[in-house]
Amino acid sequence: MFRRLLACGVASLAMTLCACQSSTPAPNTVVLGTGPGERWVGAQEIRAAYTEIFKDYDPGSMKVDCEWKSGNSDGTMAWLAATCVAKDSLKGKAREYPLNVSAAMVKQDGRWRFTMLHMSNPTSPPPPAQQAAKGK
């Protein structure tokens, strides 16, 4: 799963976490949002949170392209990080926004399970040094 997530550009970690794993997340899996109180622990809280989050865009409209990604694994634990551009629509109106993703996973019973997932949307432009580096 770890290599598959990196290979697909971390296209939708939320969907992978909630729908694509044939088993539930580890009981102490944590998903962090961007604001105060945006912390969900365990499958039930995470499922409820994503049920609400998925209402924020039109079904099937989310596309994510990760321009930078990194990660590593020792065979039993893994981490990944990515900076992405997300595109979706809400009520038919197209939107585009940056998305930062980080996650930690553990291999249990031969399957990768998330133990931590964080996604955030930066709200301000990058510092001037990062903007200059992007132009090169």
N, CA, C and O atoms as CSV, one atom per row, in Angstrom:
chain,resi,resn,atom,element,x,y,z
A,1,MET,N,N,0.826,-1.190,0.000
A,1,MET,CA,C,0.000,0.000,0.000
A,1,MET,C,C,0.871,1.254,0.000
A,1,MET,O,O,0.570,2.211,-0.714
A,2,PHE,N,N,1.944,1.265,0.790
A,2,PHE,CA,C,2.824,2.433,0.878
A,2,PHE,C,C,3.350,2.815,-0.491
A,2,PHE,O,O,3.259,3.978,-0.885
A,3,ARG,N,N,3.900,1.851,-1.224
A,3,ARG,CA,C,4.425,2.136,-2.557
A,3,ARG,C,C,3.304,2.554,-3.507
A,3,ARG,O,O,3.500,3.432,-4.348
A,4,ARG,N,N,2.129,1.930,-3.379
A,4,ARG,CA,C,0.999,2.285,-4.230
A,4,ARG,C,C,0.575,3.730,-4.004
A,4,ARG,O,O,0.264,4.442,-4.959
A,5,LEU,N,N,0.561,4.174,-2.733
A,5,LEU,CA,C,0.199,5.558,-2.446
A,5,LEU,C,C,1.183,6.520,-3.078
A,5,LEU,O,O,0.780,7.513,-3.684
A,6,LEU,N,N,2.484,6.234,-2.942
A,6,LEU,CA,C,3.484,7.117,-3.554
A,6,LEU,C,C,3.385,7.074,-5.075
A,6,LEU,O,O,3.491,8.108,-5.734
A,7,ALA,N,N,3.184,5.890,-5.629
A,7,ALA,CA,C,3.126,5.757,-7.086
A,7,ALA,C,C,1.946,6.510,-7.675
A,7,ALA,O,O,2.054,7.081,-8.760
A,8,CYS,N,N,0.820,6.519,-6.972
A,8,CYS,CA,C,-0.354,7.187,-7.529
A,8,CYS,C,C,-0.371,8.666,-7.187
A,8,CYS,O,O,-1.352,9.356,-7.465
A,9,GLY,N,N,0.703,9.157,-6.587
A,9,GLY,CA,C,0.778,10.575,-6.278
A,9,GLY,C,C,-0.085,10.949,-5.085
A,9,GLY,O,O,-0.521,12.094,-4.966
A,10,VAL,N,N,-0.334,9.995,-4.205
A,10,VAL,CA,C,-1.162,10.226,-3.020
A,10,VAL,C,C,-2.480,10.851,-3.460
A,10,VAL,O,O,-2.953,11.824,-2.872
A,11,ALA,N,N,-3.056,10.275,-4.499
A,11,ALA,CA,C,-4.210,10.874,-5.161
A,11,ALA,C,C,-5.357,11.199,-4.228
A,11,ALA,O,O,-5.972,12.256,-4.363
A,12,SER,N,N,-5.657,10.340,-3.305
A,12,SER,CA,C,-6.692,10.675,-2.338
A,12,SER,C,C,-6.506,9.820,-1.102
A,12,SER,O,O,-7.090,8.743,-0.985
A,13,LEU,N,N,-5.699,10.299,-0.191
A,13,LEU,CA,C,-5.450,9.539,1.026
A,13,LEU,C,C,-6.732,9.303,1.806
A,13,LEU,O,O,-6.911,8.243,2.406
A,14,ALA,N,N,-7.605,10.264,1.801
A,14,ALA,CA,C,-8.853,10.092,2.543
A,14,ALA,C,C,-9.656,8.923,1.975
A,14,ALA,O,O,-10.193,8.109,2.726
A,15,MET,N,N,-9.733,8.847,0.656
A,15,MET,CA,C,-10.478,7.746,0.053
A,15,MET,C,C,-9.783,6.422,0.331
A,15,MET,O,O,-10.445,5.417,0.591
A,16,THR,N,N,-8.467,6.410,0.281
A,16,THR,CA,C,-7.736,5.184,0.570
A,16,THR,C,C,-7.989,4.753,2.006
A,16,THR,O,O,-8.216,3.575,2.280
A,17,LEU,N,N,-7.948,5.705,2.907
A,17,LEU,CA,C,-8.154,5.396,4.319
A,17,LEU,C,C,-9.546,4.847,4.559
A,17,LEU,O,O,-9.704,3.860,5.279
A,18,CYS,N,N,-10.550,5.460,3.977
A,18,CYS,CA,C,-11.935,5.115,4.302
A,18,CYS,C,C,-12.508,4.010,3.432
A,18,CYS,O,O,-13.340,3.231,3.898
A,19,ALA,N,N,-12.082,3.925,2.181
A,19,ALA,CA,C,-12.784,3.030,1.270
A,19,ALA,C,C,-11.925,1.922,0.694
A,19,ALA,O,O,-12.423,0.818,0.473
A,20,CYS,N,N,-10.661,2.177,0.447
A,20,CYS,CA,C,-9.874,1.221,-0.324
A,20,CYS,C,C,-9.217,0.141,0.517
A,20,CYS,O,O,-8.898,-0.927,-0.005
A,21,GLN,N,N,-9.006,0.383,1.792
A,21,GLN,CA,C,-8.433,-0.656,2.630
A,21,GLN,C,C,-9.498,-1.697,2.910
A,21,GLN,O,O,-10.639,-1.359,3.226
A,22,SER,N,N,-9.127,-2.957,2.796
A,22,SER,CA,C,-10.110,-4.002,3.052
A,22,SER,C,C,-10.335,-4.200,4.538
A,22,SER,O,O,-11.289,-4.871,4.931
A,23,SER,N,N,-9.483,-3.632,5.368
A,23,SER,CA,C,-9.681,-3.698,6.812
A,23,SER,C,C,-9.794,-2.281,7.353
A,23,SER,O,O,-9.430,-1.318,6.678
A,24,THR,N,N,-10.289,-2.162,8.551
A,24,THR,CA,C,-10.447,-0.839,9.145
A,24,THR,C,C,-9.093,-0.298,9.577
A,24,THR,O,O,-8.145,-1.068,9.734
A,25,PRO,N,N,-8.983,1.021,9.773
A,25,PRO,CA,C,-7.734,1.593,10.246
A,25,PRO,C,C,-7.394,1.066,11.634
A,25,PRO,O,O,-8.258,0.544,12.339
A,26,ALA,N,N,-6.148,1.204,12.016
A,26,ALA,CA,C,-5.749,0.845,13.372
A,26,ALA,C,C,-6.635,1.612,14.355
A,26,ALA,O,O,-7.006,2.750,14.067
A,27,PRO,N,N,-6.987,1.029,15.506
A,27,PRO,CA,C,-7.933,1.665,16.430
A,27,PRO,C,C,-7.507,3.051,16.908
A,27,PRO,O,O,-8.356,3.887,17.219
A,28,ASN,N,N,-6.212,3.299,16.967
A,28,ASN,CA,C,-5.736,4.598,17.445
A,28,ASN,C,C,-5.308,5.515,16.306
A,28,ASN,O,O,-4.559,6.466,16.532
A,29,THR,N,N,-5.770,5.247,15.083
A,29,THR,CA,C,-5.459,6.106,13.948
A,29,THR,C,C,-5.999,7.508,14.215
A,29,THR,O,O,-7.120,7.679,14.695
A,30,VAL,N,N,-5.182,8.504,13.895
A,30,VAL,CA,C,-5.536,9.901,14.124
A,30,VAL,C,C,-5.537,10.635,12.793
A,30,VAL,O,O,-4.605,10.492,12.001
A,31,VAL,N,N,-6.575,11.418,12.544
A,31,VAL,CA,C,-6.626,12.313,11.398
A,31,VAL,C,C,-6.721,13.728,11.949
A,31,VAL,O,O,-7.600,14.034,12.755
A,32,LEU,N,N,-5.804,14.593,11.505
A,32,LEU,CA,C,-5.788,15.982,11.940
A,32,LEU,C,C,-6.246,16.882,10.817
A,32,LEU,O,O,-5.905,16.667,9.654
A,33,GLY,N,N,-7.019,17.889,11.170
A,33,GLY,CA,C,-7.430,18.904,10.210
A,33,GLY,C,C,-6.538,20.122,10.348
A,33,GLY,O,O,-5.411,20.025,10.833
A,34,THR,N,N,-7.042,21.260,9.923
A,34,THR,CA,C,-6.235,22.480,9.936
A,34,THR,C,C,-6.566,23.408,11.089
A,34,THR,O,O,-5.795,24.330,11.356
A,35,GLY,N,N,-7.658,23.212,11.772
A,35,GLY,CA,C,-8.069,24.163,12.800
A,35,GLY,C,C,-8.227,23.538,14.169
A,35,GLY,O,O,-8.089,22.326,14.333
A,36,PRO,N,N,-8.520,24.383,15.157
A,36,PRO,CA,C,-8.725,23.899,16.522
A,36,PRO,C,C,-9.866,22.882,16.563
A,36,PRO,O,O,-10.918,23.083,15.956
A,37,GLY,N,N,-9.642,21.804,17.280
A,37,GLY,CA,C,-10.667,20.782,17.430
A,37,GLY,C,C,-10.797,19.828,16.259
A,37,GLY,O,O,-11.601,18.898,16.316
A,38,GLU,N,N,-10.034,20.032,15.208
A,38,GLU,CA,C,-10.106,19.144,14.045
A,38,GLU,C,C,-9.149,17.967,14.262
A,38,GLU,O,O,-8.062,17.904,13.687
A,39,ARG,N,N,-9.596,17.040,15.113
A,39,ARG,CA,C,-8.827,15.838,15.433
A,39,ARG,C,C,-9.837,14.703,15.592
A,39,ARG,O,O,-10.774,14.791,16.386
A,40,TRP,N,N,-9.625,13.633,14.817
A,40,TRP,CA,C,-10.528,12.497,14.859
A,40,TRP,C,C,-9.713,11.239,15.096
A,40,TRP,O,O,-8.709,11.008,14.422
A,41,VAL,N,N,-10.143,10.423,16.053
A,41,VAL,CA,C,-9.415,9.218,16.444
A,41,VAL,C,C,-10.316,8.001,16.256
A,41,VAL,O,O,-11.460,7.982,16.709
A,42,GLY,N,N,-9.779,6.988,15.581
A,42,GLY,CA,C,-10.515,5.746,15.394
A,42,GLY,C,C,-11.446,5.776,14.198
A,42,GLY,O,O,-11.819,6.840,13.704
A,43,ALA,N,N,-11.815,4.588,13.744
A,43,ALA,CA,C,-12.586,4.442,12.507
A,43,ALA,C,C,-13.922,5.175,12.555
A,43,ALA,O,O,-14.303,5.811,11.572
A,44,GLN,N,N,-14.634,5.104,13.662
A,44,GLN,CA,C,-15.962,5.717,13.731
A,44,GLN,C,C,-15.879,7.237,13.605
A,44,GLN,O,O,-16.643,7.830,12.842
A,45,GLU,N,N,-14.955,7.886,14.347
A,45,GLU,CA,C,-14.823,9.343,14.252
A,45,GLU,C,C,-14.335,9.763,12.873
A,45,GLU,O,O,-14.810,10.752,12.314
A,46,ILE,N,N,-13.386,9.010,12.327
A,46,ILE,CA,C,-12.838,9.352,11.008
A,46,ILE,C,C,-13.917,9.210,9.937
A,46,ILE,O,O,-14.046,10.077,9.073
A,47,ARG,N,N,-14.681,8.141,9.985
A,47,ARG,CA,C,-15.754,7.937,9.007
A,47,ARG,C,C,-16.771,9.072,9.088
A,47,ARG,O,O,-17.214,9.585,8.060
A,48,ALA,N,N,-17.142,9.465,10.306
A,48,ALA,CA,C,-18.110,10.559,10.476
A,48,ALA,C,C,-17.548,11.875,9.944
A,48,ALA,O,O,-18.257,12.638,9.289
A,49,ALA,N,N,-16.262,12.139,10.230
A,49,ALA,CA,C,-15.641,13.380,9.746
A,49,ALA,C,C,-15.622,13.422,8.227
A,49,ALA,O,O,-15.980,14.443,7.639
A,50,TYR,N,N,-15.209,12.326,7.571
A,50,TYR,CA,C,-15.129,12.326,6.119
A,50,TYR,C,C,-16.505,12.335,5.471
A,50,TYR,O,O,-16.650,12.825,4.352
A,51,THR,N,N,-17.504,11.812,6.138
A,51,THR,CA,C,-18.862,11.917,5.625
A,51,THR,C,C,-19.236,13.384,5.473
A,51,THR,O,O,-19.869,13.764,4.487
A,52,GLU,N,N,-18.852,14.209,6.435
A,52,GLU,CA,C,-19.113,15.648,6.360
A,52,GLU,C,C,-18.186,16.329,5.358
A,52,GLU,O,O,-18.633,17.161,4.569
A,53,ILE,N,N,-16.903,15.983,5.383
A,53,ILE,CA,C,-15.927,16.604,4.479
A,53,ILE,C,C,-16.322,16.371,3.020
A,53,ILE,O,O,-16.202,17.276,2.194
A,54,PHE,N,N,-16.793,15.163,2.699
A,54,PHE,CA,C,-17.147,14.847,1.318
A,54,PHE,C,C,-18.330,15.660,0.821
A,54,PHE,O,O,-18.570,15.717,-0.385
A,55,LYS,N,N,-19.065,16.283,1.712
A,55,LYS,CA,C,-20.169,17.159,1.313
A,55,LYS,C,C,-19.658,18.496,0.790
A,55,LYS,O,O,-20.423,19.269,0.213
A,56,ASP,N,N,-18.360,18.778,0.989
A,56,ASP,CA,C,-17.783,20.057,0.591
A,56,ASP,C,C,-17.361,20.106,-0.872
A,56,ASP,O,O,-16.849,21.129,-1.326
A,57,TYR,N,N,-17.564,19.028,-1.613
A,57,TYR,CA,C,-17.294,19.057,-3.051
A,57,TYR,C,C,-18.205,18.073,-3.759
A,57,TYR,O,O,-18.723,17.133,-3.156
A,58,ASP,N,N,-18.390,18.307,-5.054
A,58,ASP,CA,C,-19.265,17.450,-5.853
A,58,ASP,C,C,-18.656,16.048,-5.964
A,58,ASP,O,O,-17.454,15.916,-6.197
A,59,PRO,N,N,-19.477,14.998,-5.801
A,59,PRO,CA,C,-18.966,13.628,-5.893
A,59,PRO,C,C,-18.240,13.376,-7.210
A,59,PRO,O,O,-18.714,13.761,-8.278
A,60,GLY,N,N,-17.084,12.724,-7.115
A,60,GLY,CA,C,-16.319,12.359,-8.299
A,60,GLY,C,C,-15.528,13.493,-8.922
A,60,GLY,O,O,-14.873,13.290,-9.945
A,61,SER,N,N,-15.570,14.694,-8.329
A,61,SER,CA,C,-14.891,15.829,-8.957
A,61,SER,C,C,-13.460,16.034,-8.466
A,61,SER,O,O,-12.705,16.776,-9.094
A,62,MET,N,N,-13.067,15.402,-7.367
A,62,MET,CA,C,-11.731,15.655,-6.808
A,62,MET,C,C,-10.650,14.974,-7.625
A,62,MET,O,O,-10.712,13.775,-7.899
A,63,LYS,N,N,-9.666,15.759,-8.004
A,63,LYS,CA,C,-8.456,15.286,-8.671
A,63,LYS,C,C,-7.283,15.918,-7.937
A,63,LYS,O,O,-7.307,17.114,-7.646
A,64,VAL,N,N,-6.258,15.131,-7.636
A,64,VAL,CA,C,-5.106,15.638,-6.896
A,64,VAL,C,C,-3.846,15.283,-7.659
A,64,VAL,O,O,-3.657,14.133,-8.056
A,65,ASP,N,N,-2.977,16.276,-7.867
A,65,ASP,CA,C,-1.684,16.066,-8.507
A,65,ASP,C,C,-0.619,16.513,-7.519
A,65,ASP,O,O,-0.559,17.685,-7.148
A,66,CYS,N,N,0.217,15.581,-7.096
A,66,CYS,CA,C,1.254,15.903,-6.107
A,66,CYS,C,C,2.554,16.219,-6.831
A,66,CYS,O,O,3.172,15.346,-7.442
A,67,GLU,N,N,2.957,17.480,-6.753
A,67,GLU,CA,C,4.164,17.937,-7.446
A,67,GLU,C,C,5.428,17.511,-6.724
A,67,GLU,O,O,6.487,17.410,-7.343
A,68,TRP,N,N,5.335,17.257,-5.418
A,68,TRP,CA,C,6.474,16.782,-4.629
A,68,TRP,C,C,5.968,15.736,-3.656
A,68,TRP,O,O,4.932,15.919,-3.017
A,69,LYS,N,N,6.698,14.644,-3.545
A,69,LYS,CA,C,6.341,13.613,-2.583
A,69,LYS,C,C,7.594,12.905,-2.108
A,69,LYS,O,O,8.580,12.777,-2.835
A,70,SER,N,N,7.526,12.450,-0.868
A,70,SER,CA,C,8.654,11.750,-0.283
A,70,SER,C,C,8.116,10.755,0.723
A,70,SER,O,O,6.971,10.867,1.160
A,71,GLY,N,N,8.927,9.789,1.093
A,71,GLY,CA,C,8.521,8.818,2.087
A,71,GLY,C,C,9.584,7.753,2.238
A,71,GLY,O,O,10.555,7.703,1.483
A,72,ASN,N,N,9.380,6.901,3.232
A,72,ASN,CA,C,10.325,5.827,3.476
A,72,ASN,C,C,9.638,4.763,4.306
A,72,ASN,O,O,8.621,5.014,4.951
A,73,SER,N,N,10.211,3.567,4.278
A,73,SER,CA,C,9.668,2.462,5.042
A,73,SER,C,C,10.798,1.546,5.486
A,73,SER,O,O,11.778,1.349,4.768
A,74,ASP,N,N,10.644,0.989,6.689
A,74,ASP,CA,C,11.594,-0.028,7.137
A,74,ASP,C,C,10.997,-1.421,6.985
A,74,ASP,O,O,11.576,-2.398,7.459
A,75,GLY,N,N,9.857,-1.518,6.337
A,75,GLY,CA,C,9.181,-2.794,6.135
A,75,GLY,C,C,8.020,-3.024,7.082
A,75,GLY,O,O,7.105,-3.787,6.771
A,76,THR,N,N,8.049,-2.367,8.242
A,76,THR,CA,C,6.941,-2.504,9.195
A,76,THR,C,C,6.297,-1.170,9.524
A,76,THR,O,O,5.136,-1.123,9.932
A,77,MET,N,N,7.037,-0.088,9.352
A,77,MET,CA,C,6.507,1.258,9.560
A,77,MET,C,C,6.893,2.106,8.360
A,77,MET,O,O,7.920,1.869,7.724
A,78,ALA,N,N,6.057,3.102,8.053
A,78,ALA,CA,C,6.341,3.959,6.902
A,78,ALA,C,C,5.785,5.348,7.166
A,78,ALA,O,O,4.885,5.538,7.984
A,79,TRP,N,N,6.350,6.313,6.447
A,79,TRP,CA,C,5.835,7.683,6.494
A,79,TRP,C,C,5.811,8.210,5.073
A,79,TRP,O,O,6.530,7.720,4.202
A,80,LEU,N,N,4.986,9.202,4.851
A,80,LEU,CA,C,4.985,9.880,3.559
A,80,LEU,C,C,4.584,11.330,3.760
A,80,LEU,O,O,3.900,11.680,4.722
A,81,ALA,N,N,5.020,12.153,2.840
A,81,ALA,CA,C,4.683,13.573,2.830
A,81,ALA,C,C,4.560,14.001,1.376
A,81,ALA,O,O,5.262,13.487,0.505
A,82,ALA,N,N,3.661,14.948,1.121
A,82,ALA,CA,C,3.473,15.421,-0.249
A,82,ALA,C,C,2.915,16.833,-0.236
A,82,ALA,O,O,2.178,17.220,0.671
A,83,THR,N,N,3.280,17.596,-1.260
A,83,THR,CA,C,2.631,18.874,-1.535
A,83,THR,C,C,1.917,18.698,-2.867
A,83,THR,O,O,2.499,18.253,-3.857
A,84,CYS,N,N,0.649,19.059,-2.862
A,84,CYS,CA,C,-0.207,18.728,-3.989
A,84,CYS,C,C,-1.034,19.933,-4.427
A,84,CYS,O,O,-1.138,20.934,-3.718
A,85,VAL,N,N,-1.610,19.805,-5.601
A,85,VAL,CA,C,-2.619,20.735,-6.082
A,85,VAL,C,C,-3.902,19.934,-6.240
A,85,VAL,O,O,-3.947,18.961,-6.993
A,86,ALA,N,N,-4.942,20.346,-5.528
A,86,ALA,CA,C,-6.230,19.671,-5.597
A,86,ALA,C,C,-7.171,20.480,-6.480
A,86,ALA,O,O,-7.187,21.710,-6.432
A,87,LYS,N,N,-7.945,19.776,-7.276
A,87,LYS,CA,C,-8.979,20.405,-8.111
A,87,LYS,C,C,-10.274,19.660,-7.852
A,87,LYS,O,O,-10.303,18.429,-7.828
A,88,ASP,N,N,-11.347,20.416,-7.659
A,88,ASP,CA,C,-12.660,19.827,-7.486
A,88,ASP,C,C,-13.697,20.853,-7.901
A,88,ASP,O,O,-13.369,21.905,-8.449
A,89,SER,N,N,-14.942,20.535,-7.635
A,89,SER,CA,C,-16.001,21.506,-7.879
A,89,SER,C,C,-17.023,21.391,-6.753
A,89,SER,O,O,-17.160,20.348,-6.113
A,90,LEU,N,N,-17.728,22.482,-6.533
A,90,LEU,CA,C,-18.821,22.524,-5.574
A,90,LEU,C,C,-19.987,23.212,-6.259
A,90,LEU,O,O,-19.880,24.362,-6.685
A,91,LYS,N,N,-21.097,22.502,-6.360
A,91,LYS,CA,C,-22.280,22.998,-7.067
A,91,LYS,C,C,-21.926,23.408,-8.489
A,91,LYS,O,O,-22.436,24.396,-9.016
A,92,GLY,N,N,-21.024,22.611,-9.109
A,92,GLY,CA,C,-20.646,22.838,-10.492
A,92,GLY,C,C,-19.572,23.897,-10.709
A,92,GLY,O,O,-19.110,24.072,-11.836
A,93,LYS,N,N,-19.163,24.609,-9.660
A,93,LYS,CA,C,-18.144,25.647,-9.801
A,93,LYS,C,C,-16.762,25.053,-9.515
A,93,LYS,O,O,-16.518,24.525,-8.430
A,94,ALA,N,N,-15.849,25.146,-10.512
A,94,ALA,CA,C,-14.505,24.585,-10.386
A,94,ALA,C,C,-13.687,25.345,-9.345
A,94,ALA,O,O,-13.795,26.564,-9.209
A,95,ARG,N,N,-12.854,24.580,-8.605
A,95,ARG,CA,C,-11.955,25.172,-7.611
A,95,ARG,C,C,-10.592,24.505,-7.715
A,95,ARG,O,O,-10.477,23.361,-8.156
A,96,GLU,N,N,-9.568,25.232,-7.307
A,96,GLU,CA,C,-8.199,24.709,-7.261
A,96,GLU,C,C,-7.532,25.270,-6.023
A,96,GLU,O,O,-7.685,26.452,-5.714
A,97,TYR,N,N,-6.777,24.414,-5.295
A,97,TYR,CA,C,-6.143,24.864,-4.064
A,97,TYR,C,C,-4.970,23.946,-3.716
A,97,TYR,O,O,-4.946,22.780,-4.112
A,98,PRO,N,N,-3.985,24.489,-2.961
A,98,PRO,CA,C,-2.859,23.657,-2.522
A,98,PRO,C,C,-3.307,22.716,-1.406
A,98,PRO,O,O,-4.234,23.017,-0.654
A,99,LEU,N,N,-2.631,21.572,-1.315
A,99,LEU,CA,C,-2.930,20.587,-0.291
A,99,LEU,C,C,-1.621,19.963,0.188
A,99,LEU,O,O,-0.871,19.399,-0.608
A,100,ASN,N,N,-1.353,20.064,1.474
A,100,ASN,CA,C,-0.198,19.402,2.081
A,100,ASN,C,C,-0.682,18.141,2.770
A,100,ASN,O,O,-1.715,18.154,3.439
A,101,VAL,N,N,0.058,17.046,2.610
A,101,VAL,CA,C,-0.343,15.762,3.170
A,101,VAL,C,C,0.848,15.133,3.876
A,101,VAL,O,O,1.963,15.139,3.353
A,102,SER,N,N,0.611,14.589,5.068
A,102,SER,CA,C,1.612,13.761,5.734
A,102,SER,C,C,0.893,12.599,6.390
A,102,SER,O,O,-0.258,12.724,6.807
A,103,ALA,N,N,1.581,11.463,6.478
A,103,ALA,CA,C,0.954,10.274,7.051
A,103,ALA,C,C,2.020,9.344,7.607
A,103,ALA,O,O,3.174,9.359,7.178
A,104,ALA,N,N,1.607,8.545,8.563
A,104,ALA,CA,C,2.426,7.458,9.096
A,104,ALA,C,C,1.587,6.194,9.025
A,104,ALA,O,O,0.377,6.229,9.244
A,105,MET,N,N,2.237,5.076,8.717
A,105,MET,CA,C,1.540,3.810,8.590
A,105,MET,C,C,2.323,2.715,9.293
A,105,MET,O,O,3.539,2.814,9.459
A,106,VAL,N,N,1.621,1.681,9.699
A,106,VAL,CA,C,2.234,0.506,10.302
A,106,VAL,C,C,1.698,-0.720,9.570
A,106,VAL,O,O,0.535,-0.760,9.170
A,107,LYS,N,N,2.559,-1.713,9.403
A,107,LYS,CA,C,2.124,-2.934,8.734
A,107,LYS,C,C,1.672,-3.932,9.797
A,107,LYS,O,O,2.457,-4.343,10.651
A,108,GLN,N,N,0.397,-4.317,9.734
A,108,GLN,CA,C,-0.180,-5.267,10.678
A,108,GLN,C,C,-0.873,-6.368,9.896
A,108,GLN,O,O,-1.656,-6.097,8.986
A,109,ASP,N,N,-0.587,-7.594,10.250
A,109,ASP,CA,C,-1.206,-8.741,9.572
A,109,ASP,C,C,-1.018,-8.664,8.063
A,109,ASP,O,O,-1.914,-9.024,7.300
A,110,GLY,N,N,0.155,-8.190,7.633
A,110,GLY,CA,C,0.477,-8.131,6.217
A,110,GLY,C,C,-0.152,-6.980,5.450
A,110,GLY,O,O,-0.021,-6.912,4.228
A,111,ARG,N,N,-0.841,-6.063,6.153
A,111,ARG,CA,C,-1.503,-4.936,5.491
A,111,ARG,C,C,-1.032,-3.626,6.102
A,111,ARG,O,O,-0.793,-3.535,7.306
A,112,TRP,N,N,-0.905,-2.611,5.250
A,112,TRP,CA,C,-0.550,-1.283,5.738
A,112,TRP,C,C,-1.793,-0.613,6.306
A,112,TRP,O,O,-2.856,-0.624,5.686
A,113,ARG,N,N,-1.648,-0.031,7.488
A,113,ARG,CA,C,-2.741,0.707,8.120
A,113,ARG,C,C,-2.225,2.084,8.522
A,113,ARG,O,O,-1.120,2.214,9.048
A,114,PHE,N,N,-3.024,3.096,8.273
A,114,PHE,CA,C,-2.661,4.436,8.713
A,114,PHE,C,C,-2.706,4.503,10.230
A,114,PHE,O,O,-3.614,3.963,10.863
A,115,THR,N,N,-1.715,5.171,10.803
A,115,THR,CA,C,-1.756,5.476,12.228
A,115,THR,C,C,-1.872,6.984,12.434
A,115,THR,O,O,-2.245,7.438,13.516
A,116,MET,N,N,-1.552,7.759,11.396
A,116,MET,CA,C,-1.681,9.207,11.445
A,116,MET,C,C,-1.825,9.719,10.020
A,116,MET,O,O,-1.133,9.267,9.108
A,117,LEU,N,N,-2.737,10.669,9.845
A,117,LEU,CA,C,-2.936,11.304,8.548
A,117,LEU,C,C,-3.247,12.770,8.794
A,117,LEU,O,O,-4.105,13.106,9.611
A,118,HIS,N,N,-2.541,13.641,8.079
A,118,HIS,CA,C,-2.790,15.070,8.217
A,118,HIS,C,C,-2.842,15.683,6.832
A,118,HIS,O,O,-1.945,15.475,6.014
A,119,MET,N,N,-3.898,16.440,6.574
A,119,MET,CA,C,-4.022,17.179,5.332
A,119,MET,C,C,-4.357,18.619,5.690
A,119,MET,O,O,-5.197,18.871,6.554
A,120,SER,N,N,-3.708,19.554,5.030
A,120,SER,CA,C,-4.004,20.955,5.303
A,120,SER,C,C,-3.939,21.755,4.015
A,120,SER,O,O,-3.263,21.380,3.056
A,121,ASN,N,N,-4.653,22.855,4.020
A,121,ASN,CA,C,-4.681,23.770,2.885
A,121,ASN,C,C,-4.001,25.061,3.305
A,121,ASN,O,O,-4.577,25.833,4.072
A,122,PRO,N,N,-2.784,25.319,2.820
A,122,PRO,CA,C,-2.144,26.599,3.145
A,122,PRO,C,C,-3.024,27.755,2.672
A,122,PRO,O,O,-3.606,27.707,1.589
A,123,THR,N,N,-3.108,28.778,3.492
A,123,THR,CA,C,-3.995,29.895,3.151
A,123,THR,C,C,-3.255,31.130,2.678
A,123,THR,O,O,-3.882,32.099,2.248
A,124,SER,N,N,-1.939,31.112,2.749
A,124,SER,CA,C,-1.172,32.267,2.278
A,124,SER,C,C,-0.133,31.798,1.268
A,124,SER,O,O,0.207,30.616,1.233
A,125,PRO,N,N,0.379,32.724,0.441
A,125,PRO,CA,C,1.396,32.324,-0.538
A,125,PRO,C,C,2.677,31.904,0.173
A,125,PRO,O,O,2.919,32.313,1.308
A,126,PRO,N,N,3.504,31.084,-0.491
A,126,PRO,CA,C,4.760,30.668,0.132
A,126,PRO,C,C,5.691,31.858,0.340
A,126,PRO,O,O,5.542,32.886,-0.321
A,127,PRO,N,N,6.657,31.722,1.262
A,127,PRO,CA,C,7.645,32.791,1.453
A,127,PRO,C,C,8.378,33.085,0.150
A,127,PRO,O,O,8.456,32.218,-0.720
A,128,PRO,N,N,8.923,34.310,-0.001
A,128,PRO,CA,C,9.603,34.688,-1.252
A,128,PRO,C,C,10.679,33.708,-1.705
A,128,PRO,O,O,10.824,33.475,-2.905
A,129,ALA,N,N,11.435,33.132,-0.778
A,129,ALA,CA,C,12.494,32.185,-1.172
A,129,ALA,C,C,11.896,30.967,-1.869
A,129,ALA,O,O,12.479,30.476,-2.836
A,130,GLN,N,N,10.761,30.469,-1.412
A,130,GLN,CA,C,10.123,29.323,-2.044
A,130,GLN,C,C,9.540,29.705,-3.392
A,130,GLN,O,O,9.592,28.909,-4.329
A,131,GLN,N,N,8.989,30.899,-3.511
A,131,GLN,CA,C,8.456,31.332,-4.793
A,131,GLN,C,C,9.564,31.439,-5.820
A,131,GLN,O,O,9.385,31.026,-6.966
A,132,ALA,N,N,10.715,31.990,-5.429
A,132,ALA,CA,C,11.850,32.109,-6.348
A,132,ALA,C,C,12.346,30.736,-6.785
A,132,ALA,O,O,12.686,30.545,-7.953
A,133,ALA,N,N,12.393,29.770,-5.852
A,133,ALA,CA,C,12.862,28.425,-6.176
A,133,ALA,C,C,11.919,27.746,-7.157
A,133,ALA,O,O,12.370,26.975,-8.004
A,134,LYS,N,N,10.628,28.012,-7.065
A,134,LYS,CA,C,9.668,27.403,-7.979
A,134,LYS,C,C,9.862,27.909,-9.396
A,134,LYS,O,O,9.595,27.187,-10.357
A,135,GLY,N,N,10.327,29.150,-9.536
A,135,GLY,CA,C,10.512,29.742,-10.845
A,135,GLY,C,C,11.731,29.200,-11.577
A,135,GLY,O,O,11.882,29.433,-12.776
A,136,LYS,N,N,12.592,28.488,-10.883
A,136,LYS,CA,C,13.824,27.963,-11.506
A,136,LYS,C,C,13.589,26.682,-12.213
A,136,LYS,O,O,14.519,26.114,-12.786
